[in-house]
Amino acid sequence: MLSKNYKPVFYLFCVALVTYILHKAIFFFFEINIQNFHYSFEILYLFFFGISALLYLILLVVKKKNFEIVGMAFLFGTFTQMLLAYLVLQPILKSEKGETSVEKISFFITFVLFLLFQTLLTVRLLNEKR
Protein backbone atom coordinates (compact mmCIF):
# COMPACT_ATOMS: atom_id res chain seq x y z
CA MET A 1 0.00 0.00 0.00
CA LEU A 2 1.18 3.50 -0.75
CA SER A 3 2.33 5.71 2.06
CA LYS A 4 0.00 8.55 2.98
CA ASN A 5 2.56 11.08 1.74
CA TYR A 6 2.96 9.49 -1.69
CA LYS A 7 -0.72 8.92 -2.51
CA PRO A 8 -1.03 12.42 -4.03
CA VAL A 9 1.55 11.48 -6.66
CA PHE A 10 -0.67 8.55 -7.63
CA TYR A 11 -3.69 10.87 -7.72
CA LEU A 12 -1.71 13.30 -9.85
CA PHE A 13 -0.94 10.45 -12.23
CA CYS A 14 -4.63 9.46 -12.42
CA VAL A 15 -5.77 13.03 -13.04
CA ALA A 16 -3.04 13.49 -15.65
CA LEU A 17 -4.13 10.29 -17.39
CA VAL A 18 -7.78 11.36 -17.45
CA THR A 19 -6.97 14.83 -18.77
CA TYR A 20 -4.65 13.32 -21.37
CA ILE A 21 -7.46 11.08 -22.62
CA LEU A 22 -9.89 14.02 -22.68
CA HIS A 23 -7.35 16.19 -24.49
CA LYS A 24 -6.78 13.51 -27.14
CA ALA A 25 -10.53 12.91 -27.47
CA ILE A 26 -11.26 16.60 -28.05
CA PHE A 27 -8.66 16.78 -30.80
CA PHE A 28 -9.99 13.55 -32.29
CA PHE A 29 -13.64 14.64 -32.31
CA PHE A 30 -12.87 18.07 -33.75
CA GLU A 31 -10.59 16.39 -36.31
CA ILE A 32 -7.60 18.59 -35.52
CA ASN A 33 -4.43 17.32 -37.13
CA ILE A 34 -1.74 16.84 -34.52
CA GLN A 35 0.78 15.09 -36.77
CA ASN A 36 2.67 18.33 -37.46
CA PHE A 37 2.93 19.40 -33.81
CA HIS A 38 6.46 19.89 -32.55
CA TYR A 39 5.77 17.91 -29.36
CA SER A 40 3.32 15.04 -29.02
CA PHE A 41 0.75 15.01 -26.24
CA GLU A 42 2.54 12.09 -24.64
CA ILE A 43 5.82 13.98 -24.35
CA LEU A 44 4.12 17.09 -22.95
CA TYR A 45 2.13 15.17 -20.36
CA LEU A 46 5.15 13.12 -19.29
CA PHE A 47 7.25 16.28 -19.06
CA PHE A 48 4.74 18.17 -16.93
CA PHE A 49 3.86 15.12 -14.83
CA GLY A 50 7.53 14.50 -14.13
CA ILE A 51 8.13 18.08 -13.07
CA SER A 52 5.00 18.18 -10.90
CA ALA A 53 5.78 14.86 -9.21
CA LEU A 54 9.39 15.88 -8.62
CA LEU A 55 8.31 19.21 -7.15
CA TYR A 56 5.87 17.45 -4.80
CA LEU A 57 8.53 14.99 -3.65
CA ILE A 58 10.94 17.88 -3.02
CA LEU A 59 8.23 19.64 -1.01
CA LEU A 60 7.81 16.51 1.13
CA VAL A 61 11.52 16.57 1.94
CA VAL A 62 11.42 20.30 2.68
CA LYS A 63 8.37 19.79 4.91
CA LYS A 64 10.24 17.21 7.00
CA LYS A 65 13.31 19.41 7.34
CA ASN A 66 11.74 22.86 7.77
CA PHE A 67 7.98 23.29 7.46
CA GLU A 68 8.18 27.09 7.40
CA ILE A 69 9.85 27.26 3.97
CA VAL A 70 7.52 24.90 2.09
CA GLY A 71 5.74 27.85 0.47
CA MET A 72 8.98 29.42 -0.67
CA ALA A 73 10.19 26.08 -2.04
CA PHE A 74 6.92 25.79 -3.96
CA LEU A 75 7.36 29.27 -5.43
CA PHE A 76 10.93 28.49 -6.46
CA GLY A 77 9.82 25.16 -7.98
CA THR A 78 7.00 26.84 -9.87
CA PHE A 79 9.38 29.48 -11.19
CA THR A 80 11.75 26.73 -12.33
CA GLN A 81 8.86 24.91 -14.00
CA MET A 82 7.84 28.10 -15.82
CA LEU A 83 11.40 28.64 -17.00
CA LEU A 84 11.66 25.07 -18.30
CA ALA A 85 8.25 25.35 -19.97
CA TYR A 86 9.37 28.54 -21.71
CA LEU A 87 12.53 26.82 -22.96
CA VAL A 88 10.48 23.88 -24.23
CA LEU A 89 8.00 26.29 -25.85
CA GLN A 90 10.69 28.15 -27.83
CA PRO A 91 10.55 25.91 -30.96
CA ILE A 92 6.76 26.30 -31.08
CA LEU A 93 7.03 30.09 -30.78
CA LYS A 94 9.59 30.26 -33.58
CA SER A 95 7.66 27.94 -35.88
CA GLU A 96 6.02 29.40 -38.97
CA LYS A 97 3.50 26.58 -39.53
CA GLY A 98 -0.24 27.26 -39.66
CA GLU A 99 -1.09 24.95 -36.75
CA THR A 100 1.11 26.76 -34.25
CA SER A 101 -1.74 28.72 -32.68
CA VAL A 102 -3.59 25.50 -31.85
CA GLU A 103 -0.36 23.95 -30.58
CA LYS A 104 0.39 27.00 -28.40
CA ILE A 105 -3.09 26.92 -26.88
CA SER A 106 -2.80 23.18 -26.27
CA PHE A 107 0.61 23.67 -24.63
CA PHE A 108 -0.64 26.41 -22.32
CA ILE A 109 -3.75 24.45 -21.35
CA THR A 110 -1.54 21.52 -20.38
CA PHE A 111 0.81 23.83 -18.47
CA VAL A 112 -2.02 25.53 -16.58
CA LEU A 113 -3.68 22.20 -15.71
CA PHE A 114 -0.51 20.82 -14.17
CA LEU A 115 0.15 24.11 -12.40
CA LEU A 116 -3.34 23.88 -10.92
CA PHE A 117 -2.80 20.24 -9.88
CA GLN A 118 0.47 20.93 -8.12
CA THR A 119 -0.94 24.04 -6.45
CA LEU A 120 -3.81 22.00 -5.04
CA LEU A 121 -1.39 19.31 -3.85
CA THR A 122 0.75 21.95 -2.16
CA VAL A 123 -2.27 23.52 -0.47
CA ARG A 124 -3.24 20.10 0.88
CA LEU A 125 0.32 19.57 2.06
CA LEU A 126 0.36 22.93 3.85
CA ASN A 127 -3.02 22.29 5.49
CA GLU A 128 -1.87 19.03 7.06
CA LYS A 129 -1.13 19.17 10.72
CA ARG A 130 2.41 18.42 11.70
C-alpha positions in Angstrom: 0.0 0.0 0.0 1.2 3.5 -0.8 2.3 5.7 2.1 0.0 8.6 3.0 2.6 11.1 1.7 3.0 9.5 -1.7 -0.7 8.9 -2.5 -1.0 12.4 -4.0 1.6 11.5 -6.7 -0.7 8.5 -7.6 -3.7 10.9 -7.7 -1.7 13.3 -9.8 -0.9 10.5 -12.2 -4.6 9.5 -12.4 -5.8 13.0 -13.0 -3.0 13.5 -15.7 -4.1 10.3 -17.4 -7.8 11.4 -17.4 -7.0 14.8 -18.8 -4.6 13.3 -21.4 -7.5 11.1 -22.6 -9.9 14.0 -22.7 -7.3 16.2 -24.5 -6.8 13.5 -27.1 -10.5 12.9 -27.5 -11.3 16.6 -28.0 -8.7 16.8 -30.8 -10.0 13.5 -32.3 -13.6 14.6 -32.3 -12.9 18.1 -33.7 -10.6 16.4 -36.3 -7.6 18.6 -35.5 -4.4 17.3 -37.1 -1.7 16.8 -34.5 0.8 15.1 -36.8 2.7 18.3 -37.5 2.9 19.4 -33.8 6.5 19.9 -32.6 5.8 17.9 -29.4 3.3 15.0 -29.0 0.8 15.0 -26.2 2.5 12.1 -24.6 5.8 14.0 -24.3 4.1 17.1 -23.0 2.1 15.2 -20.4 5.1 13.1 -19.3 7.3 16.3 -19.1 4.7 18.2 -16.9 3.9 15.1 -14.8 7.5 14.5 -14.1 8.1 18.1 -13.1 5.0 18.2 -10.9 5.8 14.9 -9.2 9.4 15.9 -8.6 8.3 19.2 -7.1 5.9 17.5 -4.8 8.5 15.0 -3.7 10.9 17.9 -3.0 8.2 19.6 -1.0 7.8 16.5 1.1 11.5 16.6 1.9 11.4 20.3 2.7 8.4 19.8 4.9 10.2 17.2 7.0 13.3 19.4 7.3 11.7 22.9 7.8 8.0 23.3 7.5 8.2 27.1 7.4 9.8 27.3 4.0 7.5 24.9 2.1 5.7 27.8 0.5 9.0 29.4 -0.7 10.2 26.1 -2.0 6.9 25.8 -4.0 7.4 29.3 -5.4 10.9 28.5 -6.5 9.8 25.2 -8.0 7.0 26.8 -9.9 9.4 29.5 -11.2 11.7 26.7 -12.3 8.9 24.9 -14.0 7.8 28.1 -15.8 11.4 28.6 -17.0 11.7 25.1 -18.3 8.3 25.4 -20.0 9.4 28.5 -21.7 12.5 26.8 -23.0 10.5 23.9 -24.2 8.0 26.3 -25.8 10.7 28.1 -27.8 10.6 25.9 -31.0 6.8 26.3 -31.1 7.0 30.1 -30.8 9.6 30.3 -33.6 7.7 27.9 -35.9 6.0 29.4 -39.0 3.5 26.6 -39.5 -0.2 27.3 -39.7 -1.1 25.0 -36.7 1.1 26.8 -34.2 -1.7 28.7 -32.7 -3.6 25.5 -31.8 -0.4 24.0 -30.6 0.4 27.0 -28.4 -3.1 26.9 -26.9 -2.8 23.2 -26.3 0.6 23.7 -24.6 -0.6 26.4 -22.3 -3.8 24.5 -21.3 -1.5 21.5 -20.4 0.8 23.8 -18.5 -2.0 25.5 -16.6 -3.7 22.2 -15.7 -0.5 20.8 -14.2 0.2 24.1 -12.4 -3.3 23.9 -10.9 -2.8 20.2 -9.9 0.5 20.9 -8.1 -0.9 24.0 -6.4 -3.8 22.0 -5.0 -1.4 19.3 -3.8 0.7 22.0 -2.2 -2.3 23.5 -0.5 -3.2 20.1 0.9 0.3 19.6 2.1 0.4 22.9 3.9 -3.0 22.3 5.5 -1.9 19.0 7.1 -1.1 19.2 10.7 2.4 18.4 11.7 
